[in-house]
């Protein structure tokens, strides 16, 4: 009896080995690196998408790893210098972030897959346009397309005697003074993450410099040390940080700032359309409304997030197949609202949405042009210095008059 059991076990093992050797049941594992998500709906959507894809493609297994922003960037930089890493990775579009890893050779051009799957026929042109930034090659596919604006607490507006949202930057500053008089902080920011306060600097530049000069500054074609609107923008940032932002803010992050907003500690937050789902999850949709930051230009503050296929992936065809599934009409319709108010798929229908989601849909319908976050417009090394200068001004450690000179010195030395 024992011999028979051993023989049966051996036979089973040989059969399993033969199957594995033939590759009939061995799944190709795709590693997907994303950020960790504050909203549970995004996590739930990812779990369902992966589960459904694996069920439809039994030869492919998806493994998703999530990290914080800084940890994610660090892990990708290590991956760019090694043979290990993801098959698909998340990164913001643009020359400053996504472009860093394209330049490092980590991203695989996807021109053939755009043609094979007809992605340009399915994707919104504005979202897909960022794939064309890289010297004639298509890199990455849009994962989300976001706008950023001001969320505000209607009760605190009423308490400060403000009866309508500001239509100009000057009106916004006047409202900030009214909040201060009423003992209310105008904004809450988390200064421990470099990019949160940066948003305020970005929109101030758009308001004080206008679209053309703002773009030229970000393109490093205009001198930050001599351009008056750049100095004026740093002066405005200093004024906001000293008088109208909830303190202390440099020692907290964006999540803590959000909690303070929920606790009615500040009247406004400068955030993206993804905040709607966070408000929904916190059951705080009532009493909150939003409006675009009043810059006086015809552009919306926003950006795209992309998923890139690693040039080092052993399974690029499988990776592209998963991306095609993610971008499909069915998946994008089912996951609408989980990643943002607007889908990157032009065929998605918008029905039965909350009021704030509808507000974003209306805003996206109004604006045809965008200006990007500074950390996506600048190359990486300049972004790092931009962060540092902003933080120094916001902390009161650098005079606004010196900020443009400091940034321009870095840029000039870099070019030299």
N, C-alpha and C positions, 0 to 999 in steps of 0.2 A: 504493500500500500504506500509506504513511504517513497519507494522507488518511483511508483507511478506519479505521485504528487510532484517529485523532483523533476521527472521527465516532462510533465505537463507545464511546470513553471518554466523550465528551460525552453520548451517549445514556444511558450507565450512570449518569452523574452526575445527569442530569435525572430519571431513574427513582428514584434514591435520594432526591433532594430531594423528589420528589412523595410518596414513602412517609413520609419524616420529617415533611413538612408535614401529612400526614393523621394522624400520630400512631400509625400501625399498629405500628411497632417501637420507638418511643421509650419507654424505661422511665422511670417516675416514681421518682426516687431518694429513699429515706427515710434520713435521717441519724439514727443511734441513738448516743447518748452514754452510755457506762457507765464504770465504774472499770476500771483494769487489774487482772488477777487473778493472785494468787500461785500458784494451783493450775492445772496444765495441763489438767485435766479440764474446768474451767469454760470455758477458752478453746476447747477442742475441741468442747464442747457448743454454744457459740455459733456456731462455724464451721459445724457440721452443720445447726443449726436454720436459719441464714440460707440456706445452700446449698439445703436441701430446700424452704424456702418459695419461694425464687426460681424453682426448677424447677417448682413447682406454680402459680406466679403470674408468668408471663414478662413481664407489664407492669410489674412492681415490682422495683426493685433496692434492696438494703439495704447501707448503708455504716455500719460500726460503728467508733467512735473510743473508745479507752480512755485514761483519765488517772488520776493519783494523786488521793487524796481532796481535798486542798487545791486542786490544779489544777482538778479537776472543779467544785468549788464556785465557784471564781473565774470559770471559763469560763461557768457558768450565770448568774452575776450580770451578766456582760457581755451575755449573750444576752437577759436580761430587759430591758435598756435599749436594745436594738438590733433591727433587723429580721432579723438573721442568727442562726442557731443550729440546734439539732436539731429533728427531728420528734418523736422520743421520747427521753426522758432518764431516767436513774436517779436516785433520791434516796430517802433513808430516809423512812419514814412518820412522821407525827406533826406537831405544831404547830411544833416548833422547827426542823426541817430541811425536810421536804416542805412544811410550812406557809409557810415563807419565800417559796417560789416561787409557791405558790398566791396568797398575799397580793400578790406583785409582779405578778400577772396573767400569769405564764408558762404556767400549767397550764390546759388546756381541760377543762371539766366533761364527764364521760363518762356521764351518766345514760342518754342515749339508747342508747349502746352496751351498757351493762349490761343493758338491756331487750332489745335486738335479739339479742344473743348468749346471753342467759340465763346470764351469768357467776355470778350468785348461786347458781344451782343446781349449779354445778360447783366453786366455790371453798369452802374451809373458812371457816366464819363468822368465826373469830378472825382469820384473815389478811385477809379482805375488810372487816372492821369499820373499819379505819383510813381507808378511802375516804370514810367518812361524817362525818369530823371537821369539815368545812368549811362551816358555815352552810347546810346543806340541799342542797348540791351534792356529787355524787360525783366525786372527783378521783383519778386513777391506778388501777392494778391491782396486786395483790400479785405480786411477783417471787419473793421468798423470805420465809419466816417462820422466825426463828431463836431458839434458846435459848442462853443463856450459862451456863457452869458451870466447875467446877475440874477440869482435867486433871492427873493426878498420875503421878509416876514410882514404880512399885511397889517397885523395888529401893531407892530412896532412902528410902521410907517404912520399909522393913525395916531399913535401915542405922541409922535414927534410933530404932528400937525401937517404931515405931507399927504396931499390928497390925490396926487398923480405921479406916475413914474417920470423921471427926468428924460428929456429929449436931447439934451446937449451935455457936453462934459462940464461946462460951467454950472449948469443946473444940478448936476450930480454933486459937485463940490459944495454948492449952496445947501443941498440936502444933508451932506455930511456935517456941516456946521449946525444944522437944526438937530441932528441926532446928538451931537456933542452937548448942545445946550440942554437937551432932554435927558442927559445922563446915559445915552445909548451908544455903544460902539457901532460905527457904520459897517465895518467888515470884520470878519474873522479869517485869519490865514494861519497856516502851519509853517513856520520858518525853518524847522529842522530838516525839511526836504527842500532842496534847492529850487525846484521847479514851481513851488506853490506861490511864493512871493513874486517869482519871475512873471507870472501871468499878469500881475498888476503893472509891472514895468512894460510889458509888451503892449497892453491896451493903451497905456499912457502915451507911448511912442506913436501909436497910430493916431491918437487924438491930437497930440501936440505937433507932430511932424507931417501928418497927412500920408496918404498911401505911397506916393512916389518916393518921398524922402525916407520913409520908414523902410521901404524895400531896399533902397540904395545903402542905407546904414547896415542892414542885415547882409547885403551882398558885399559889404566892406568896400564899396565904391565911393562912399562919402566919409569924410574925416570926422570921427566922433569928438575930437578935441576942439574943432573949430565950428562945427555945426551948432547954431544957437538952439535949435529945437531939441537936440540931444541933451544939452545942459539943462534946458527948461524941464525936460522929462525927468531927469534925476532930481531936480529940485522938487517936482511934484511928488515923486516917490518918497522923498524925505518927509515932505509935509504930511502925506497920508500915514506913513509909519509912525511919525511922532504924535499925531493928533487924532487919527480916526480909525486906527486898527486896534482891535481888542488886545490888550497886553496882559501878560507877556506872550509874545507869539513866536519868537525865535527858538524857543525851547520845546515847542510842540510840533506834531506833524499834522498832515491834512486830515487824518481820521479824528484826531482830537479836536481839530477846528470844527469839523462837521458836528461832533457831539455838542460843542458849545453853541453852534447855530440851532440845533434841535432844542437846546435848553433856553432859547430866547436871549442869549447873551450878546448877540450881535444881529443887526438888521439884515445884512446881506452876505452872500458868498459868491465868489467868482468861480463858477464850476461848469462842467460839461453836461450834456444831455443825459449821461449815465446816472447823474444824481437823482433823476426822477425815480429810478428803480430803487435806489437807496432810501429815498423818502417813502416810497411805497412799502418797502420792507419794514421801515420804522413806524409805519402807520401815521405819517406826518404830512400827507399830501394836502390836507385841508389847511387853509390859512397861508399857503405858500404860493407865490406866483413868480414870474420871471420876465426879463426883458434883455435885449442885446445891450452890451456895453455901448453907451452913446459916444462914439468917436467922431461923428460928423463925416465919415467916409461911407462908401456904399459896400463895404466889405464886412464879412462875418469873421470873428475870431474862431479858428477851428483847425482841425488836423485829421489825418487818417492814421489808423493802425493797420499794420500789415502782418501777414504770415509769409515767411520766406522758407524756401527749400534749401537745406544746407548743401553746399557743393561737395561735402564729404559724405553725404548720405549714400548708403549702399543700395537704397531702394527708392530712387527718385520718381520712378513711374508710379509706385504705390503711393508715395507722398502726394503727387499731383492728383491721383485718383481720389484721395481723401479730401484734398482742397476743393476739387470739383463737386464732391458730395456736400461739403460745407457751404458752398456758394449756390447750391441748387435752389430752385424756387420753393420746393417743399420744405427744406430745412430752414431757409431764411424766413419763410412765412411762419413756421412753427416756433421759431426762436425770437420772433419780433418782440422787442422790448427788453430782452434779457441782456443784450450787449449795448444797447442804446436805442434812442427813439426812432432812428432812421436806419433802414437796411441798405447795404451796398448793392443789393439786387434790385434792379429797376422794375421787376415784375411783381414785387410784393404789394399786397393790398393793405390799406390802413383802415381798419374798421374796429369799432368798440375799443377805442383808446381813451386813457385818462386825459383830463383837461391839460395837464402839463405836457404830456406827449403830443397832444394836438397843437399846443403852442409851439413846440419845436418843429413840428411838421410845417406849420405856417411860416416860421422863421426861415427854415430851409427853402421853402418855396419863394420867399421874398428875395433872399440874397443869392447872387450868382457868382460872387467872388469871395475868396477867403484870404486871410493872412495867417501865417503859421506861427506857432509858438517859437520863441527864440531858440530853444534847444533843438529844434528841428531845422531851423533856417541856417544856423551857424554850423561850421565844422566842429568836431568834438572838442579840440583843444581851445577854440575860442569860446565855446559854450561854457567850459569850465571856468574861464576867466570872467565871462559875463555873469555867471552865478556868484562868483566871489565878490565882484564889484557891487552887484545888487545887494548882497547880504551885508557888505560893509556900510553901504549907504543907509539901508533899512535899519541897521543896528546903531546908527549914529557915529560910527567909527571912521567914516570917510565923508569929507565935504562934497556936496553935489558938484561943485565947480571942478573938483579934481577927478571925478568919476570918468568922464568922457576922455580926459587926457590919459588916465591909467589904462583904460580899455584900448585906446588907439595905440598907445605905446606897445602893448602886447601884440596887437595886430600888425603894426609896422615891423617889429622885430621878427615876427613870424614870417612875413613876406620876404624880409631880407635874408 
